[in-house]
Amino acid sequence: MAKELLLDDIWGKLKGLLPPERERNCRPSRDLRTILEEMLWNLRTGAPCMDVPEEFGSWSTISKQFP
């Protein structure tokens, strides 16, 4: 399964529309592009958030980043 669902030119347009990445003290924040691709995967497949492939990371990050 290909991880990159967004082309670079599309990501360049969307990046400015997203909220800034949050500062973290204890661990680095996740890349917004990866989080958005995780959301797109869920929309495309219709699978529950908890069934997201491990290559995208933790499923709970979506609910924390975009409530």
Secondary structure in CASP SS format (residue, H / E / C, confidence):
PFRMAT SS
TARGET T0000
AUTHOR 0000-0000-0000
METHOD secondary structure of the structure
MODEL  1
M C 1.00
A C 1.00
K C 1.00
E C 1.00
L C 1.00
L C 1.00
L C 1.00
D H 1.00
D H 1.00
I H 1.00
W H 1.00
G H 1.00
K H 1.00
L H 1.00
K H 1.00
G C 1.00
L C 1.00
L C 1.00
P C 1.00
P C 1.00
E C 1.00
R C 1.00
E C 1.00
R C 1.00
N C 1.00
C C 1.00
R C 1.00
P C 1.00
S C 1.00
R C 1.00
D C 1.00
L H 1.00
R H 1.00
T H 1.00
I H 1.00
L H 1.00
E H 1.00
E H 1.00
M H 1.00
L H 1.00
W H 1.00
N H 1.00
L H 1.00
R H 1.00
T H 1.00
G C 1.00
A C 1.00
P C 1.00
C H 1.00
M H 1.00
D H 1.00
V C 1.00
P C 1.00
E H 1.00
E H 1.00
F H 1.00
G C 1.00
S C 1.00
W C 1.00
S H 1.00
T H 1.00
I H 1.00
S H 1.00
K H 1.00
Q H 1.00
F C 1.00
P C 1.00
END
